[in-house]
């Protein structure tokens, strides 16, 4: 599974059920940016965080950071404003399962019991 597929799937899960807010959490992501709404929805769902008031979208993420994103998706799954099964296709579910398997070691370090999910 490619990193682009993993990242896109993670953001799709984050956006499922997220409430879109009108505030801009990052000074380096203008409202006119093509990814603005996806980033905003992932922030609202509690999946993405920036630092220093910025998103730093030009920086690459590592496997541990991706594992944290997946953990946040799983932790917030079904909570108000978080990702939910509503609107998820069977392909989305398969992608989430594949991500959990791919990042099982990193998720274990974050105390996520993948086998019970």
mmCIF file of the C-alpha atoms, coordinates in Angstrom:
data_MODEL
# 
_entry.id   MODEL 
# 
loop_
_atom_site.group_PDB 
_atom_site.id 
_atom_site.type_symbol 
_atom_site.label_atom_id 
_atom_site.label_alt_id 
_atom_site.label_comp_id 
_atom_site.label_asym_id 
_atom_site.label_entity_id 
_atom_site.label_seq_id 
_atom_site.pdbx_PDB_ins_code 
_atom_site.Cartn_x 
_atom_site.Cartn_y 
_atom_site.Cartn_z 
_atom_site.occupancy 
_atom_site.B_iso_or_equiv 
_atom_site.pdbx_formal_charge 
_atom_site.auth_seq_id 
_atom_site.auth_comp_id 
_atom_site.auth_asym_id 
_atom_site.auth_atom_id 
_atom_site.pdbx_PDB_model_num 
ATOM 1   C CA . UNK A 1 1   ? 0.000   0.000  0.000  1.00 0.00 ? 1   UNK A CA 1 
ATOM 2   C CA . UNK A 1 2   ? 1.504   3.362  -1.013 1.00 0.00 ? 2   UNK A CA 1 
ATOM 3   C CA . UNK A 1 3   ? 1.986   6.259  1.397  1.00 0.00 ? 3   UNK A CA 1 
ATOM 4   C CA . UNK A 1 4   ? -0.326  8.396  -0.739 1.00 0.00 ? 4   UNK A CA 1 
ATOM 5   C CA . UNK A 1 5   ? -3.082  5.803  -0.394 1.00 0.00 ? 5   UNK A CA 1 
ATOM 6   C CA . UNK A 1 6   ? -2.488  5.513  3.345  1.00 0.00 ? 6   UNK A CA 1 
ATOM 7   C CA . UNK A 1 7   ? -2.481  9.262  3.902  1.00 0.00 ? 7   UNK A CA 1 
ATOM 8   C CA . UNK A 1 8   ? -5.548  9.793  1.718  1.00 0.00 ? 8   UNK A CA 1 
ATOM 9   C CA . UNK A 1 9   ? -7.401  7.006  3.512  1.00 0.00 ? 9   UNK A CA 1 
ATOM 10  C CA . UNK A 1 10  ? -6.465  8.394  6.915  1.00 0.00 ? 10  UNK A CA 1 
ATOM 11  C CA . UNK A 1 11  ? -7.793  11.807 5.990  1.00 0.00 ? 11  UNK A CA 1 
ATOM 12  C CA . UNK A 1 12  ? -10.944 10.287 4.496  1.00 0.00 ? 12  UNK A CA 1 
ATOM 13  C CA . UNK A 1 13  ? -11.642 8.455  7.763  1.00 0.00 ? 13  UNK A CA 1 
ATOM 14  C CA . UNK A 1 14  ? -10.943 11.606 9.712  1.00 0.00 ? 14  UNK A CA 1 
ATOM 15  C CA . UNK A 1 15  ? -13.389 13.564 7.613  1.00 0.00 ? 15  UNK A CA 1 
ATOM 16  C CA . UNK A 1 16  ? -16.239 11.054 7.844  1.00 0.00 ? 16  UNK A CA 1 
ATOM 17  C CA . UNK A 1 17  ? -18.619 12.643 10.314 1.00 0.00 ? 17  UNK A CA 1 
ATOM 18  C CA . UNK A 1 18  ? -16.406 15.636 11.113 1.00 0.00 ? 18  UNK A CA 1 
ATOM 19  C CA . UNK A 1 19  ? -18.072 18.989 11.507 1.00 0.00 ? 19  UNK A CA 1 
ATOM 20  C CA . UNK A 1 20  ? -16.607 21.711 9.296  1.00 0.00 ? 20  UNK A CA 1 
ATOM 21  C CA . UNK A 1 21  ? -15.733 24.865 11.225 1.00 0.00 ? 21  UNK A CA 1 
ATOM 22  C CA . UNK A 1 22  ? -15.103 28.309 9.791  1.00 0.00 ? 22  UNK A CA 1 
ATOM 23  C CA . UNK A 1 23  ? -11.928 29.135 11.726 1.00 0.00 ? 23  UNK A CA 1 
ATOM 24  C CA . UNK A 1 24  ? -8.518  28.684 10.125 1.00 0.00 ? 24  UNK A CA 1 
ATOM 25  C CA . UNK A 1 25  ? -6.277  26.837 12.608 1.00 0.00 ? 25  UNK A CA 1 
ATOM 26  C CA . UNK A 1 26  ? -3.047  27.302 10.617 1.00 0.00 ? 26  UNK A CA 1 
ATOM 27  C CA . UNK A 1 27  ? -1.483  30.518 9.383  1.00 0.00 ? 27  UNK A CA 1 
ATOM 28  C CA . UNK A 1 28  ? 0.317   28.686 6.551  1.00 0.00 ? 28  UNK A CA 1 
ATOM 29  C CA . UNK A 1 29  ? -2.810  27.146 4.965  1.00 0.00 ? 29  UNK A CA 1 
ATOM 30  C CA . UNK A 1 30  ? -4.879  29.806 3.200  1.00 0.00 ? 30  UNK A CA 1 
ATOM 31  C CA . UNK A 1 31  ? -8.598  29.166 2.774  1.00 0.00 ? 31  UNK A CA 1 
ATOM 32  C CA . UNK A 1 32  ? -7.988  29.051 -0.976 1.00 0.00 ? 32  UNK A CA 1 
ATOM 33  C CA . UNK A 1 33  ? -5.532  26.126 -0.717 1.00 0.00 ? 33  UNK A CA 1 
ATOM 34  C CA . UNK A 1 34  ? -6.774  22.973 -2.486 1.00 0.00 ? 34  UNK A CA 1 
ATOM 35  C CA . UNK A 1 35  ? -6.373  20.886 0.718  1.00 0.00 ? 35  UNK A CA 1 
ATOM 36  C CA . UNK A 1 36  ? -7.821  23.445 3.142  1.00 0.00 ? 36  UNK A CA 1 
ATOM 37  C CA . UNK A 1 37  ? -11.187 21.741 3.734  1.00 0.00 ? 37  UNK A CA 1 
ATOM 38  C CA . UNK A 1 38  ? -9.606  18.296 4.197  1.00 0.00 ? 38  UNK A CA 1 
ATOM 39  C CA . UNK A 1 39  ? -7.079  19.674 6.671  1.00 0.00 ? 39  UNK A CA 1 
ATOM 40  C CA . UNK A 1 40  ? -9.766  21.636 8.520  1.00 0.00 ? 40  UNK A CA 1 
ATOM 41  C CA . UNK A 1 41  ? -12.027 18.599 8.836  1.00 0.00 ? 41  UNK A CA 1 
ATOM 42  C CA . UNK A 1 42  ? -9.168  16.413 10.077 1.00 0.00 ? 42  UNK A CA 1 
ATOM 43  C CA . UNK A 1 43  ? -8.327  19.056 12.700 1.00 0.00 ? 43  UNK A CA 1 
ATOM 44  C CA . UNK A 1 44  ? -11.981 19.281 13.750 1.00 0.00 ? 44  UNK A CA 1 
ATOM 45  C CA . UNK A 1 45  ? -12.073 15.486 14.094 1.00 0.00 ? 45  UNK A CA 1 
ATOM 46  C CA . UNK A 1 46  ? -9.056  15.576 16.427 1.00 0.00 ? 46  UNK A CA 1 
ATOM 47  C CA . UNK A 1 47  ? -6.810  13.703 14.001 1.00 0.00 ? 47  UNK A CA 1 
ATOM 48  C CA . UNK A 1 48  ? -4.338  16.379 12.895 1.00 0.00 ? 48  UNK A CA 1 
ATOM 49  C CA . UNK A 1 49  ? -2.475  18.973 14.924 1.00 0.00 ? 49  UNK A CA 1 
ATOM 50  C CA . UNK A 1 50  ? 0.074   21.506 13.869 1.00 0.00 ? 50  UNK A CA 1 
ATOM 51  C CA . UNK A 1 51  ? 2.593   23.370 15.952 1.00 0.00 ? 51  UNK A CA 1 
ATOM 52  C CA . UNK A 1 52  ? 3.521   27.024 16.294 1.00 0.00 ? 52  UNK A CA 1 
ATOM 53  C CA . UNK A 1 53  ? 0.164   27.863 14.700 1.00 0.00 ? 53  UNK A CA 1 
ATOM 54  C CA . UNK A 1 54  ? 1.241   26.213 11.452 1.00 0.00 ? 54  UNK A CA 1 
ATOM 55  C CA . UNK A 1 55  ? 0.452   23.004 9.586  1.00 0.00 ? 55  UNK A CA 1 
ATOM 56  C CA . UNK A 1 56  ? 3.900   22.638 7.954  1.00 0.00 ? 56  UNK A CA 1 
ATOM 57  C CA . UNK A 1 57  ? 2.436   20.839 4.951  1.00 0.00 ? 57  UNK A CA 1 
ATOM 58  C CA . UNK A 1 58  ? 5.752   20.868 3.095  1.00 0.00 ? 58  UNK A CA 1 
ATOM 59  C CA . UNK A 1 59  ? 7.321   18.499 5.636  1.00 0.00 ? 59  UNK A CA 1 
ATOM 60  C CA . UNK A 1 60  ? 7.223   14.723 5.280  1.00 0.00 ? 60  UNK A CA 1 
ATOM 61  C CA . UNK A 1 61  ? 5.848   12.551 8.067  1.00 0.00 ? 61  UNK A CA 1 
ATOM 62  C CA . UNK A 1 62  ? 7.464   9.386  9.371  1.00 0.00 ? 62  UNK A CA 1 
ATOM 63  C CA . UNK A 1 63  ? 5.896   6.056  10.303 1.00 0.00 ? 63  UNK A CA 1 
ATOM 64  C CA . UNK A 1 64  ? 5.507   7.041  13.957 1.00 0.00 ? 64  UNK A CA 1 
ATOM 65  C CA . UNK A 1 65  ? 3.652   10.221 13.060 1.00 0.00 ? 65  UNK A CA 1 
ATOM 66  C CA . UNK A 1 66  ? 1.401   8.245  10.711 1.00 0.00 ? 66  UNK A CA 1 
ATOM 67  C CA . UNK A 1 67  ? 0.754   5.751  13.507 1.00 0.00 ? 67  UNK A CA 1 
ATOM 68  C CA . UNK A 1 68  ? -0.312  8.638  15.761 1.00 0.00 ? 68  UNK A CA 1 
ATOM 69  C CA . UNK A 1 69  ? -2.768  9.799  13.079 1.00 0.00 ? 69  UNK A CA 1 
ATOM 70  C CA . UNK A 1 70  ? -4.207  6.276  12.795 1.00 0.00 ? 70  UNK A CA 1 
ATOM 71  C CA . UNK A 1 71  ? -4.425  6.010  16.596 1.00 0.00 ? 71  UNK A CA 1 
ATOM 72  C CA . UNK A 1 72  ? -6.314  9.306  16.770 1.00 0.00 ? 72  UNK A CA 1 
ATOM 73  C CA . UNK A 1 73  ? -8.727  8.051  14.114 1.00 0.00 ? 73  UNK A CA 1 
ATOM 74  C CA . UNK A 1 74  ? -9.322  4.879  16.122 1.00 0.00 ? 74  UNK A CA 1 
ATOM 75  C CA . UNK A 1 75  ? -9.584  6.746  19.454 1.00 0.00 ? 75  UNK A CA 1 
ATOM 76  C CA . UNK A 1 76  ? -12.129 9.203  18.030 1.00 0.00 ? 76  UNK A CA 1 
ATOM 77  C CA . UNK A 1 77  ? -14.076 6.680  15.959 1.00 0.00 ? 77  UNK A CA 1 
ATOM 78  C CA . UNK A 1 78  ? -17.773 7.046  16.652 1.00 0.00 ? 78  UNK A CA 1 
ATOM 79  C CA . UNK A 1 79  ? -17.377 10.035 18.995 1.00 0.00 ? 79  UNK A CA 1 
ATOM 80  C CA . UNK A 1 80  ? -19.302 13.222 18.284 1.00 0.00 ? 80  UNK A CA 1 
ATOM 81  C CA . UNK A 1 81  ? -17.459 15.156 15.587 1.00 0.00 ? 81  UNK A CA 1 
ATOM 82  C CA . UNK A 1 82  ? -15.070 12.270 14.973 1.00 0.00 ? 82  UNK A CA 1 
ATOM 83  C CA . UNK A 1 83  ? -14.906 9.719  12.184 1.00 0.00 ? 83  UNK A CA 1 
ATOM 84  C CA . UNK A 1 84  ? -17.740 7.203  11.983 1.00 0.00 ? 84  UNK A CA 1 
ATOM 85  C CA . UNK A 1 85  ? -18.851 4.229  9.932  1.00 0.00 ? 85  UNK A CA 1 
ATOM 86  C CA . UNK A 1 86  ? -21.586 6.362  8.376  1.00 0.00 ? 86  UNK A CA 1 
ATOM 87  C CA . UNK A 1 87  ? -20.584 7.162  4.843  1.00 0.00 ? 87  UNK A CA 1 
ATOM 88  C CA . UNK A 1 88  ? -17.675 4.713  4.780  1.00 0.00 ? 88  UNK A CA 1 
ATOM 89  C CA . UNK A 1 89  ? -17.516 2.311  1.873  1.00 0.00 ? 89  UNK A CA 1 
ATOM 90  C CA . UNK A 1 90  ? -16.342 -1.278 2.169  1.00 0.00 ? 90  UNK A CA 1 
ATOM 91  C CA . UNK A 1 91  ? -13.155 -0.063 0.467  1.00 0.00 ? 91  UNK A CA 1 
ATOM 92  C CA . UNK A 1 92  ? -12.659 2.517  3.234  1.00 0.00 ? 92  UNK A CA 1 
ATOM 93  C CA . UNK A 1 93  ? -13.010 -0.202 5.867  1.00 0.00 ? 93  UNK A CA 1 
ATOM 94  C CA . UNK A 1 94  ? -10.523 -2.415 4.008  1.00 0.00 ? 94  UNK A CA 1 
ATOM 95  C CA . UNK A 1 95  ? -8.065  0.493  3.782  1.00 0.00 ? 95  UNK A CA 1 
ATOM 96  C CA . UNK A 1 96  ? -8.385  1.146  7.522  1.00 0.00 ? 96  UNK A CA 1 
ATOM 97  C CA . UNK A 1 97  ? -7.786  -2.536 8.248  1.00 0.00 ? 97  UNK A CA 1 
ATOM 98  C CA . UNK A 1 98  ? -4.752  -2.505 5.937  1.00 0.00 ? 98  UNK A CA 1 
ATOM 99  C CA . UNK A 1 99  ? -3.369  0.564  7.702  1.00 0.00 ? 99  UNK A CA 1 
ATOM 100 C CA . UNK A 1 100 ? -3.831  -1.090 11.083 1.00 0.00 ? 100 UNK A CA 1 
ATOM 101 C CA . UNK A 1 101 ? -1.876  -4.120 9.869  1.00 0.00 ? 101 UNK A CA 1 
ATOM 102 C CA . UNK A 1 102 ? 0.826   -2.029 8.163  1.00 0.00 ? 102 UNK A CA 1 
ATOM 103 C CA . UNK A 1 103 ? 1.372   0.085  11.279 1.00 0.00 ? 103 UNK A CA 1 
ATOM 104 C CA . UNK A 1 104 ? 0.770   -2.645 13.889 1.00 0.00 ? 104 UNK A CA 1 
ATOM 105 C CA . UNK A 1 105 ? 4.262   -2.326 15.406 1.00 0.00 ? 105 UNK A CA 1 
ATOM 106 C CA . UNK A 1 106 ? 4.029   1.442  15.721 1.00 0.00 ? 106 UNK A CA 1 
ATOM 107 C CA . UNK A 1 107 ? 0.472   1.259  17.055 1.00 0.00 ? 107 UNK A CA 1 
ATOM 108 C CA . UNK A 1 108 ? 1.633   -1.282 19.643 1.00 0.00 ? 108 UNK A CA 1 
ATOM 109 C CA . UNK A 1 109 ? 4.145   1.284  20.867 1.00 0.00 ? 109 UNK A CA 1 
ATOM 110 C CA . UNK A 1 110 ? 1.191   3.637  21.311 1.00 0.00 ? 110 UNK A CA 1 
ATOM 111 C CA . UNK A 1 111 ? -0.724  0.956  23.269 1.00 0.00 ? 111 UNK A CA 1 
ATOM 112 C CA . UNK A 1 112 ? -3.374  0.307  20.635 1.00 0.00 ? 112 UNK A CA 1 
ATOM 113 C CA . UNK A 1 113 ? -4.570  -3.278 20.772 1.00 0.00 ? 113 UNK A CA 1 
ATOM 114 C CA . UNK A 1 114 ? -5.025  -3.873 17.049 1.00 0.00 ? 114 UNK A CA 1 
ATOM 115 C CA . UNK A 1 115 ? -6.276  -7.427 17.527 1.00 0.00 ? 115 UNK A CA 1 
ATOM 116 C CA . UNK A 1 116 ? -9.256  -6.196 19.555 1.00 0.00 ? 116 UNK A CA 1 
ATOM 117 C CA . UNK A 1 117 ? -10.329 -3.522 17.082 1.00 0.00 ? 117 UNK A CA 1 
# 
